[in-house]
Amino acid sequence: MFTTVLMIEQPLVPADVELVTTLHGDEPVSFVVLMQPRGDQDRLLRAIDDVALGELDKAVHERDRPEGDQALLPAERALNHSLTALRDAGCEAVGEVVERHPIELMRSVVEQTHADEVIVLTAPHLVEEFFHRDWTSRARHKVGVPVLKLFAHNAED
């Protein structure tokens, strides 16, 4: 069985589930999902990304979404939704909400589960990616397995 650590920041939609569950053909896959809640320190970067991507409405409403400690409960619900979707697709799936140090947790989970790869499935983060400070770039130097960056679909897509 192929083991994948899957870092997400929003609930998986059907297109995301299909994408990550079919990457390895018919080989069975188990997932360890790490759900990163929204951090209040990231608000400016998210707003810049929204503007750069032409999503001005999202940038305007950036303050309306829960962040920090208030984002833990929505993150838990998103994680449970995502785990159910992966299981419904025939995969094994467990997970946890990341409360701090996402890259260190990712490395620890890779070591504990003997994961074969890490997939970071997030919205585009243009500023962080430009400066190689995004999770994918940082993880590639820390986790010891291949790290794949994929862009998540929005619920509206």
N, C-alpha and C positions, 0 to 999 in steps of 0.2 A: 504494500500500500504506500502511496505517495503522500507525504505529510507536508502541508503548506501552512505557514503562518500568514494570516491575512490581516493587514492593518487597514481599518476603515474609519471614516469620520461621519458617515451617515448611513441610514439603513440601506441594505441591499435591495435593489429593485430587480424584477425578473431578468432584465437584460444583463445586469451584473452577475447574477447567479449563473445564468447560462454561460457567460464569458469565463468565469473562474472554474466552473465545473467541467468545461469541455477542453481546457487547455492541454490536457494530457490524454486526449482520446478516450479510449475505453478503460484506461487504468483507474482503479479505485483511488479516491482521494479523501483524506481526512483533513479537516481544517481546525486550526486554533485561531480564533478570531479575536483580535485586539481592537476594541472600540475606543477611539480617542475622542473624548468630549471636547466641545468648543472651549478654548481658553480665552479669558478676557484680554490677555496680552496680545492676542493675534488679531484684534478687531481692525486696526489700521491696515495691516497687510491684507486682510480679506477684502476690505473696502477698495484698496488699490487694485487687487486682482479683479474684483467685480467691474470696476471702471475700465480697466484694460481689456476685459473681455466683452465690453459693451453692455453689461448687465447693470445699468444705472439704477433700476428699481431695487435690485438686491443691495446695492451699496447704500441707498437711502434708508433701507429697513434693517441694516446691520445691527443697530442698537436694540431692535425689538426682539432679538433671539436670545434665549438664556445662555449664559456663559459661566465659567468657573464652577463653583459648587452648585449653582442652580441648573447646570447642564448635566449633572450626574444622573438624575432620574430619567430625563429624555434619552440619555446615552444608554442607560440600562434597557429601556424599552426598545431602542434601535438595535441593540445587541441581540435581545431575545427574538425580535422579528427576523433578524438576519440568520441566526442559528436555525430557527424553524424553517426558513426558506432553503437553506443548504441541506438540512435533513430531508425535507420534502423532495429535494432533487436527488436523493439517494446517497448522500455523503454523510460521513461522521463529522460532527461539529461540536466543539466546545469553545468557550471564550470567556473573556473578562473585560471590564471597563478599565482603561488605563487612567490611573489617578495621578501619576507623576513618572517622570523619566521614561518616556516611551521607547527610546532606543535601547536603554539598558534592559527594560522588560522584554523587548523583542529578542535581544541577544540571549537572555536567560531562558526564554521559552524555546528558542531554537536549540539550545544546548540540552534542555530537559527532555524535549520531545524527539530529538535527533531529526529535526525537520530537514526536508530536502531543499526548500526554497522559502523565500519571503515574497509576498505580493503586497505592494502598497497600492490600494485602490482608493484614490481621493479625487477631489476636484482639482483643477489646475491651480497651482500656487506660483504664479509667475515670478514674483520678487524672490521668494525663497529658492526656487529652482535656478534662477539666474545666478544667484550667489552660492549655489550648491549647499544650501542650508535646509533643504527639504528632507523629509524622512528618508526618502529613497537614497539620496546622495550620502547622507550620514550613515545609514544602515550598511551600505556597501563596504564601508571601512570597518565595521564592527561585528557583523553577525557570522561571517565565515561560510555563508551559503549564497547562491545566486539571489539577487534582489531584482524583482521586476516591477516597474512602475506602470500602472494602468489608470486611465481616467474613468471615474465613476459616472454613471448616468444619473440624471436628475429624474425625479418622479414624473416630471412633465414630459420627458423625452419619449 
